[in-house]
């Protein structure tokens, strides 16, 4: 038994030593400003890795894993300090932050004049630097190592705004098969694929929660929404989605997950499809919310 314990200690020391040598030779650079990161902890005790190991339950309190801690391998301190969380006052429906920090949460003018199909939408942070750059790296530059950080951060937002049993099925917004083949992955699915495992490792019970990446199909190949105004975005995604005939969403409480909420055209169209298929209600969660 002692010999086994010594081997574990030696292995951990070797891992830390190897990580230190690697950091010295190949120091990490900030994904936003490209400066060297001096506070990056590469000791081998990565809280994300620990949460994803089935044999290490209850090791971490997921609420203690802040943006600053999780993003440390990718951002310098200066850029990390520029991260803006979405805070009240916000719109009760779409979750947009109001310019004035005074007053209570309320429904914004846009949601009053153009009622949404979804019930509520919430987000991790404001779509501004450094989050813009991080999402671009994740989405377009193949930096999928960001996925683990993003999905834990997004899960903390989920646990903040949604009560247990308020969501039955989590659905990542789908890509068209052409875009999926070109990119190689659906970034929205990477934001949720380990949620059930993380919840279990953090000893958080959420009965009957299901991740369904195939509930909605993107049947129409659309041009990117970037650069389009609200009306053009709505027209672009009109009739772009359909329900998978093998998915039963009747009376289910749904959560749509995507990377960015700009005008809400995409998630609103998805919500419409789910409601027409019999869903009880549809909520939305994204990494970023434009303001």
C-alpha positions as CSV (number, residue, x, y, z in Angstrom):
1,X,0.0,0.0,0.0
2,X,2.8,2.4,0.9
3,X,4.6,1.5,-2.3
4,X,1.5,2.4,-4.3
5,X,1.2,5.7,-2.5
6,X,4.8,6.5,-3.2
7,X,4.3,5.8,-6.9
8,X,1.3,8.2,-7.0
9,X,3.3,10.9,-5.2
10,X,6.2,10.4,-7.6
11,X,3.9,10.5,-10.6
12,X,2.3,13.7,-9.5
13,X,5.7,15.3,-8.9
14,X,6.9,14.2,-12.3
15,X,3.7,15.6,-13.9
16,X,4.3,19.0,-12.2
17,X,8.0,19.0,-13.2
18,X,7.2,18.2,-16.8
19,X,4.5,21.0,-16.9
20,X,6.9,23.5,-15.4
21,X,9.6,22.6,-18.0
22,X,7.1,22.9,-20.8
23,X,5.9,26.3,-19.5
24,X,9.5,27.5,-19.3
25,X,10.3,26.5,-22.9
26,X,7.0,27.2,-24.4
27,X,5.3,30.0,-22.3
28,X,1.6,30.5,-23.0
29,X,0.4,33.6,-24.8
30,X,-2.8,35.6,-24.3
31,X,-5.3,34.8,-27.1
32,X,-6.4,38.5,-27.1
33,X,-3.2,40.6,-26.9
34,X,-0.6,37.9,-27.6
35,X,1.5,38.8,-24.6
36,X,3.1,36.1,-22.5
37,X,1.0,34.8,-19.6
38,X,2.9,34.7,-16.4
39,X,0.1,33.7,-14.0
40,X,-0.9,30.5,-15.9
41,X,-1.1,27.5,-13.6
42,X,0.1,24.4,-15.4
43,X,0.7,22.4,-12.3
44,X,-1.3,19.4,-13.5
45,X,-4.1,20.0,-11.0
46,X,-6.4,21.5,-13.6
47,X,-9.9,21.8,-12.0
48,X,-11.5,21.2,-15.3
49,X,-9.7,17.9,-15.8
50,X,-10.5,16.9,-12.3
51,X,-14.2,17.5,-12.8
52,X,-14.2,15.4,-15.9
53,X,-12.6,12.4,-14.2
54,X,-15.2,10.0,-13.0
55,X,-13.0,8.8,-10.2
56,X,-12.7,12.2,-8.5
57,X,-16.3,13.2,-7.4
58,X,-16.9,16.1,-5.1
59,X,-13.4,17.4,-5.4
60,X,-14.5,20.8,-6.5
61,X,-17.3,23.2,-5.8
62,X,-18.4,24.2,-9.3
63,X,-19.5,27.7,-8.0
64,X,-15.9,28.4,-6.9
65,X,-14.6,28.0,-10.5
66,X,-14.7,31.6,-11.5
67,X,-14.0,33.1,-15.0
68,X,-10.7,34.4,-13.8
69,X,-9.6,30.9,-12.6
70,X,-10.8,29.0,-15.6
71,X,-9.6,31.4,-18.2
72,X,-6.1,31.8,-16.7
73,X,-4.4,29.5,-19.3
74,X,-5.7,31.7,-22.2
75,X,-5.8,35.3,-21.0
76,X,-3.3,37.6,-19.4
77,X,-4.5,39.4,-16.2
78,X,-5.1,42.7,-18.0
79,X,-7.4,41.1,-20.6
80,X,-9.1,39.0,-18.1
81,X,-10.0,42.1,-16.1
82,X,-11.8,43.5,-19.1
83,X,-14.3,40.6,-19.1
84,X,-17.9,41.8,-18.4
85,X,-20.5,39.5,-16.9
86,X,-24.2,40.2,-17.7
87,X,-25.6,41.8,-14.6
88,X,-28.9,43.4,-13.6
89,X,-30.8,45.4,-14.6
90,X,-31.6,43.2,-17.6
91,X,-34.6,42.5,-19.7
92,X,-36.8,39.8,-18.1
93,X,-37.2,38.1,-21.5
94,X,-34.2,38.5,-23.8
95,X,-31.6,39.2,-21.0
96,X,-30.1,42.3,-22.6
97,X,-28.4,44.6,-20.1
98,X,-29.8,48.1,-19.9
99,X,-27.4,51.0,-20.3
100,X,-28.3,52.5,-17.0
101,X,-27.3,50.6,-14.0
102,X,-30.2,51.9,-12.0
103,X,-33.6,50.3,-11.7
104,X,-34.9,46.8,-11.6
105,X,-35.1,44.0,-14.2
106,X,-37.9,44.8,-16.7
107,X,-39.0,44.0,-20.2
108,X,-37.2,45.9,-22.9
109,X,-38.8,47.9,-25.7
110,X,-37.7,45.4,-28.3
111,X,-39.4,42.5,-26.5
112,X,-42.6,44.5,-26.0
113,X,-42.8,45.4,-29.7
114,X,-41.6,42.1,-31.0
115,X,-42.7,39.3,-28.6
116,X,-40.3,36.3,-28.6
117,X,-41.2,32.7,-29.0
118,X,-38.8,31.7,-26.2
119,X,-39.6,32.3,-22.6
120,X,-36.3,33.8,-21.3
121,X,-32.7,34.1,-22.5
122,X,-29.7,34.5,-20.3
123,X,-25.9,34.7,-21.0
124,X,-22.5,34.4,-19.4
125,X,-21.0,37.7,-20.5
126,X,-21.2,40.8,-22.7
127,X,-20.2,40.3,-26.3
128,X,-17.1,42.6,-26.0
129,X,-13.4,42.1,-25.7
130,X,-12.0,39.7,-24.5
131,X,-15.1,37.4,-24.9
132,X,-15.4,38.3,-28.6
133,X,-11.9,37.2,-29.3
134,X,-12.1,34.0,-27.3
135,X,-15.3,33.0,-29.1
136,X,-13.8,33.7,-32.5
137,X,-10.8,31.6,-31.6
138,X,-13.1,28.8,-30.4
139,X,-15.5,29.0,-33.3
140,X,-13.3,29.8,-36.3
141,X,-9.7,29.0,-35.4
142,X,-10.1,25.5,-34.0
143,X,-9.2,26.4,-30.4
144,X,-11.6,23.7,-29.1
145,X,-9.5,23.4,-25.9
146,X,-11.6,26.4,-24.8
147,X,-14.7,24.2,-24.8
148,X,-14.1,22.8,-21.4
149,X,-13.7,26.2,-19.8
150,X,-16.7,27.6,-21.6
151,X,-19.0,24.7,-20.8
152,X,-18.3,24.9,-17.1
153,X,-18.8,28.7,-17.1
154,X,-22.0,28.2,-19.0
155,X,-23.2,25.5,-16.6
156,X,-22.7,27.9,-13.6
157,X,-25.0,30.4,-15.4
158,X,-27.5,27.6,-16.0
159,X,-27.4,26.7,-12.3
160,X,-27.8,30.4,-11.3
161,X,-31.0,31.1,-13.4
162,X,-32.8,27.7,-13.6
163,X,-34.3,25.7,-10.8
164,X,-34.1,21.9,-10.7
165,X,-36.7,20.2,-12.9
166,X,-37.3,23.5,-14.8
167,X,-35.5,22.0,-17.8
168,X,-35.9,18.5,-19.3
169,X,-33.8,18.7,-22.5
170,X,-30.8,20.7,-23.5
171,X,-30.5,21.3,-27.2
172,X,-27.4,22.9,-28.9
173,X,-28.4,24.9,-31.9
174,X,-27.5,22.7,-34.9
175,X,-25.2,23.5,-37.8
176,X,-26.0,22.6,-41.4
177,X,-24.2,19.5,-42.5
178,X,-22.1,21.5,-45.0
179,X,-20.9,23.9,-42.4
180,X,-20.3,21.1,-40.0
181,X,-18.1,19.3,-42.5
182,X,-16.1,22.4,-43.1
183,X,-15.7,23.4,-39.4
184,X,-15.4,19.8,-38.1
185,X,-17.5,20.4,-35.0
186,X,-20.6,22.1,-33.7
187,X,-19.4,24.7,-31.2
188,X,-22.8,24.8,-29.5
189,X,-22.7,21.1,-28.8
190,X,-19.2,21.4,-27.3
191,X,-20.6,23.9,-24.8
192,X,-22.9,21.2,-23.3
193,X,-21.6,17.7,-24.1
194,X,-20.0,17.1,-20.6
195,X,-22.7,18.8,-18.5
196,X,-24.2,15.6,-17.1
197,X,-20.7,14.3,-16.2
198,X,-19.7,17.6,-14.6
199,X,-23.0,17.7,-12.6
200,X,-22.3,14.2,-11.3
201,X,-18.7,15.0,-10.4
202,X,-19.8,18.1,-8.6
203,X,-22.4,16.1,-6.8
204,X,-25.2,18.2,-8.2
205,X,-28.4,16.2,-8.8
206,X,-30.6,17.2,-11.7
207,X,-33.0,14.3,-12.3
208,X,-33.9,13.4,-15.9
209,X,-31.9,16.1,-17.6
210,X,-31.0,15.1,-21.1
211,X,-28.7,16.5,-23.8
212,X,-30.1,16.0,-27.3
213,X,-27.9,17.2,-30.1
214,X,-30.3,15.8,-32.8
215,X,-33.7,17.1,-31.7
216,X,-33.6,19.9,-34.3
217,X,-32.2,19.7,-37.8
218,X,-30.9,22.6,-39.8
219,X,-32.4,21.8,-43.2
220,X,-31.5,25.0,-45.1
221,X,-27.9,26.2,-45.7
222,X,-27.9,29.8,-44.7
223,X,-25.3,32.5,-45.1
224,X,-23.5,33.7,-41.9
225,X,-25.6,36.1,-39.8
226,X,-22.6,38.3,-39.2
227,X,-23.1,41.7,-40.7
228,X,-26.8,41.3,-41.3
229,X,-29.4,43.6,-39.6
230,X,-32.3,42.2,-37.6
231,X,-34.8,41.9,-40.5
232,X,-32.2,40.2,-42.8
233,X,-31.2,37.8,-40.0
234,X,-34.8,36.8,-39.5
235,X,-35.3,36.3,-43.2
236,X,-32.0,34.4,-43.4
237,X,-33.1,31.7,-40.9
238,X,-36.8,31.6,-41.8
239,X,-37.8,27.9,-42.2
240,X,-34.2,26.9,-41.8
241,X,-34.9,24.3,-39.0
242,X,-37.2,21.4,-38.6
243,X,-37.9,18.9,-35.7
244,X,-36.3,15.5,-35.9
245,X,-39.1,13.0,-36.5
246,X,-37.4,10.6,-34.0
247,X,-37.3,13.2,-31.2
248,X,-40.3,13.6,-28.9
249,X,-40.5,17.0,-27.3
250,X,-44.1,17.0,-26.4
251,X,-44.7,18.8,-23.1
252,X,-40.9,19.0,-22.5
253,X,-39.2,22.0,-21.0
254,X,-36.4,22.9,-23.4
255,X,-33.2,24.9,-23.2
256,X,-31.5,26.0,-26.4
257,X,-27.8,26.7,-26.2
258,X,-25.7,28.7,-28.6
259,X,-22.5,30.8,-28.6
260,X,-23.8,34.3,-29.2
261,X,-27.2,36.1,-28.9
262,X,-27.2,39.1,-31.1
263,X,-30.8,39.8,-32.4
264,X,-32.1,36.4,-31.3
265,X,-33.3,35.5,-34.8
266,X,-31.8,32.0,-34.8
267,X,-32.9,30.9,-31.3
268,X,-36.3,32.4,-31.9
269,X,-36.7,30.4,-35.1
270,X,-35.6,27.2,-33.3
271,X,-38.0,27.9,-30.4
272,X,-40.8,28.3,-32.9
273,X,-40.1,24.9,-34.3
274,X,-40.0,23.3,-30.9
275,X,-43.2,24.9,-29.7
276,X,-45.0,23.8,-32.9
277,X,-43.8,20.3,-32.1
278,X,-45.5,20.4,-28.7
279,X,-42.8,21.7,-26.3
280,X,-44.1,23.2,-23.1
281,X,-41.7,26.1,-23.3
282,X,-38.3,27.0,-24.6
283,X,-35.5,29.0,-22.8
284,X,-32.2,30.2,-24.2
285,X,-28.6,30.2,-22.8
286,X,-25.6,31.6,-24.6
287,X,-22.0,32.5,-23.9
288,X,-22.3,36.1,-25.0
289,X,-25.1,38.7,-25.3
290,X,-24.6,41.7,-27.5
291,X,-25.6,45.1,-26.2
